[in-house]
Amino acid sequence: IYGYATIAWIGGGFGKGIHNILEAAVYGLPVIFGPNYKKFKEASDLISLNGAFCVNNIQEASDKISELINNDTKRSQSSSVAAEYVKENAGATVKIFSLLPELNGKNKIRT
């Protein structure tokens, strides 16, 4: 469904923590979520790059959604940032396993 969207609302941000934002960002979607995102590096990274947005209440959510819908330039920039972030950080599994030599040799990880 993300492939047909323009903006993504990521759930969980008003509960224990947000759901996976990369699933939406890979499609170049600006992502919006609530304030419980601090455990997720990619959320903080994308906020600092303006590819994601934290909202604290319904009014902020409404304002941010309206801004992104009505401002093609802002939405386009945020979309590009989100997609580029995913591309730049691809291959995390291989990077992590390469730091674990005892697993790397046993599992024959290709780099």
C-alpha positions as CSV (number, residue, x, y, z in Angstrom):
1,I,0.0,0.0,0.0
2,Y,2.9,2.4,0.7
3,G,3.7,2.3,-3.0
4,Y,0.4,4.2,-3.7
5,A,0.7,6.7,-0.8
6,T,1.9,10.3,-0.7
7,I,2.5,10.5,3.1
8,A,2.8,7.8,5.7
9,W,1.4,7.9,9.2
10,I,3.4,5.5,11.4
11,G,1.6,4.0,14.3
12,G,2.8,3.4,17.9
13,G,4.2,6.9,18.5
14,F,1.6,7.6,21.2
15,G,2.1,4.2,22.8
16,K,5.2,2.1,23.5
17,G,7.1,3.1,20.4
18,I,6.7,3.6,16.7
19,H,6.4,0.8,14.2
20,N,8.9,0.4,11.3
21,I,9.4,3.7,9.5
22,L,11.8,2.2,6.9
23,E,8.9,0.3,5.3
24,A,7.4,3.6,4.2
25,A,10.6,5.5,3.7
26,V,11.9,3.0,1.1
27,Y,9.0,4.2,-1.1
28,G,10.2,7.8,-0.7
29,L,7.4,8.8,1.7
30,P,7.6,11.5,4.3
31,V,6.7,9.9,7.5
32,I,4.8,11.3,10.5
33,F,4.6,9.7,13.9
34,G,4.1,10.5,17.6
35,P,6.6,11.4,20.3
36,N,7.7,7.9,21.4
37,Y,10.4,7.4,18.8
38,K,13.6,8.0,20.8
39,K,14.6,4.3,20.8
40,F,14.8,4.3,17.0
41,K,18.0,5.8,15.4
42,E,16.4,6.0,11.9
43,A,13.5,8.1,13.2
44,S,15.9,10.6,14.8
45,D,18.1,10.6,11.7
46,L,15.1,11.3,9.4
47,I,13.7,14.0,11.7
48,S,17.1,15.8,11.6
49,L,17.1,15.5,7.8
50,N,13.4,16.6,7.4
51,G,12.4,13.3,5.9
52,A,10.3,12.5,9.0
53,F,8.2,14.6,11.4
54,C,7.2,14.1,15.0
55,V,3.8,15.4,16.2
56,N,2.7,15.7,19.7
57,N,-1.1,16.0,19.3
58,I,-3.9,16.0,16.8
59,Q,-3.5,19.7,15.9
60,E,0.2,19.2,15.1
61,A,-0.7,16.1,13.1
62,S,-3.4,18.0,11.1
63,D,-1.1,20.9,10.5
64,K,1.8,18.7,9.3
65,I,-0.4,16.6,7.0
66,S,-1.9,19.7,5.5
67,E,1.5,21.3,5.0
68,L,2.8,18.2,3.2
69,I,-0.3,17.8,1.0
70,N,-0.4,21.5,0.1
71,N,3.3,22.2,-0.3
72,D,4.6,20.2,-3.3
73,T,8.2,21.4,-2.7
74,K,8.3,20.5,1.0
75,R,6.7,17.1,0.2
76,S,9.1,16.4,-2.6
77,Q,12.2,17.3,-0.6
78,S,11.0,15.2,2.3
79,S,10.3,12.3,-0.1
80,S,13.8,12.5,-1.6
81,V,15.4,12.6,1.8
82,A,13.5,9.5,3.0
83,A,14.4,7.5,-0.1
84,E,18.0,8.5,-0.1
85,Y,18.4,7.7,3.6
86,V,17.2,4.1,3.0
87,K,19.6,3.8,0.0
88,E,22.6,5.1,2.0
89,N,21.9,2.7,4.8
90,A,21.3,-0.4,2.9
91,G,23.2,-3.5,3.7
92,A,23.1,-3.2,7.5
93,T,22.9,-6.9,8.1
94,V,26.1,-7.6,6.2
95,K,27.8,-4.7,8.0
96,I,26.7,-6.0,11.4
97,F,27.8,-9.6,10.7
98,S,31.2,-8.4,9.4
99,L,31.8,-6.9,12.9
100,L,31.3,-10.4,14.4
101,P,34.2,-12.4,13.1
102,E,33.1,-15.6,15.0
103,L,29.8,-15.5,13.1
104,N,31.2,-14.3,9.8
105,G,33.4,-17.3,9.2
106,K,30.7,-19.8,10.3
107,N,27.9,-18.4,8.3
108,K,29.9,-17.5,5.2
109,I,28.5,-14.0,4.9
110,R,29.2,-12.4,1.5
111,T,30.3,-8.8,1.5
